[in-house]
């Protein structure tokens, strides 16, 4: 029931914010904040309650399961369930949601009610995606998050916002429709074979599909997910959408929307079509590596700070694809960690870009420089974030990327070697941000304010999270473990032959 | 005719009687307002009579008409759309130069024609219904006869419709020549003796298809659509887009299912080509339009293409998909044209896309209604259009029409662009700070807005909880 409450809370809160927004400008902010904090606390306490269960008995992976008839004539039900992976991503959703409300506190002054309505409905759609266990419902939520995001970019974005909003919407909608076709085909194939027409995920698992069709079905799903992710040939919507969106929009795009793509591959593509996924693996890893290097090179050549950060996302998401298609437990753990760590570190960079833009009214890094003198606090935190982004040990991204590379090495040596080269590029672009923005000579004479208390609080929370992920990632790994074990069982050949390293890189004395 | 026959025909008889009654009321010089309210009541009575006659279904009035669940459903949709058109017409025509009263007489006649189409199982009633509908529409389209666009649209429609009626009649004659009957089920019996489609029948059917295709405005018989949609008074456009097409589509479905035309490859090939052409060309032509009414015209071509995709597989699923999509399409189209009507002023309809700038900030409620309608036309979840599209895709893929489903999906992505363009226009631009003009007809403005809100709620209701409607249409059968 908690799952339904979470979605209901977000949607109801959105409507409330919309209505009260007509009367008062601050009320929608407080309502959204309260709702997200309540949801976050509920999730955290749920996590604590279930943590023992997860670590003791990792076999039963579904923690909550809620099913209600929705459109019975088509076998569609309102079916929500979460396992560890969903729980991690849900908590992340609410966490970033709180930050999104906080960072738009001063930035958004017009149509506040409608803004928060959209914000909460995007989060509702994303939460739904992470919970839905009925393929129709999944597609439903998949699309629900698009329209408010379209409004968010199109109304509150910066100069070129309309173009970016179109591009975002049409890319994701077109690929989503292909997925919908694949879902429908799966539904009919399963229905004709078993006589039971249903969209239920658990029943569709293990449907026997003839080899010619299965590839196309999988591609239907894959296209939708890799566009969202984005994998390299499909990434061109991302820099536009990220750079034109308001700060909260970029935060949610980078932190959450991209994660729905990875989640979809882990949850749907691999379990539904394991054989076809194996065939696709070399290509997927190839494009993942291309993404890592291509994203990093393009990131280096950008002059627009937000575009630069957007391209780093392309690079980081390449690691995710590489890890997923390595098909072993180490890489899967790395992928889960990478999803969380990237959401936090890149989200933090976008928030910082937003703060810089509020102060300097530009995103061009050529017009920045020497800002450390006036903003030492921001400079310090930026250094930390840049270090996280380049994968310095001790920070979240390092653990994630290290695990992915370790797992990837078992699957394909050469791709992993190439991916490791990508890490060098990431050091180059991260240091360039620091150098161009905070170091060097300054030409600005007017005074620029450092962090306000609100901004400092946001950044402090993010920094602590990154450090925590870097030093003690075990809770996240443990929570996702049941899911990872199940995935691993689907691909025995690639993981059973060698088991040299136990998946606990540096943490031996955890809290069991 | 027995008294039961009359009972079964109550909704149609009320419509026919109303047109005479309203004519008499005009003769005694009642005001526009009272005539509007009387016709509103008459439409309501006719609509509610549909619920009373349900207990004797299915009922045949040999040899012309059949009244079963499906025809009642379509009649319900037609009367519902006339009802909404009737409500939104008041503001629109009150401000115009023509005397608005005769308009209501014509509206009743057109609805009657469409309803006859929906119930007919005989070529004679088909043609009668079609002509009642079409002749009424000639006058309705050119109603504001002083205006350039109206006259142009009226003449265009007149010439082409007369032309297509001739084709239809000739086609019927050929089929009669081949089979010796005009009744659908008798034609089916006659056809069942042949294994192949007789060439005369095929020719006759081809000619009929020209007539039907014209009414449905599918490619390649779509040339009139944009001009007529643009030229006709907006409430009339709403009527053409919904009721007139719904009636024709209903009779097409009934004819085809009765004669089981789905087994003939040639015929199906023709339908598949028409469907593909309509989806692609309709959506492509809409991309560069600047006039919202024209955009909706081209989008309606594409939507009829979608409906044909639902129709082509045949069988029970097909009827359900057509019925559901029609319901969704009716509600959506009515609310879209309703918004345009409410926003139109004395001189000009609000139809240029630039006039929609900043609508979100000037008229937030209307803009939201319009966006909901456009998103439903685009088939985005939470709206009726999405479930409708799902139904169509399910019907198509269930019977193995993969390519059609794929083309539908691809063409609807094109469609997305122009729907989004309108929505983007609505929230671009700055708020109009000049004081709002006071409304000329606050009461009717309020009523229209309430109706539009109700339509939007229906769109969302069908989008979130379609089970109710689905259960209603689940058992539709054409015997």
HADDOCK unambig.tbl for C-alpha pairs under 7 A between the chains (distance, minus, plus):
assign (segid A and resid 71 and name CA) (segid B and resid 466 and name CA) 6.92 0.50 0.50
assign (segid A and resid 71 and name CA) (segid B and resid 467 and name CA) 5.27 0.50 0.50
assign (segid A and resid 140 and name CA) (segid B and resid 381 and name CA) 5.88 0.50 0.50
assign (segid A and resid 143 and name CA) (segid B and resid 381 and name CA) 6.31 0.50 0.50
assign (segid A and resid 144 and name CA) (segid B and resid 381 and name CA) 6.43 0.50 0.50
assign (segid A and resid 155 and name CA) (segid B and resid 427 and name CA) 6.76 0.50 0.50
assign (segid A and resid 174 and name CA) (segid B and resid 413 and name CA) 5.81 0.50 0.50
assign (segid A and resid 177 and name CA) (segid B and resid 409 and name CA) 6.46 0.50 0.50
assign (segid A and resid 184 and name CA) (segid B and resid 394 and name CA) 6.84 0.50 0.50
assign (segid A and resid 188 and name CA) (segid B and resid 398 and name CA) 6.51 0.50 0.50
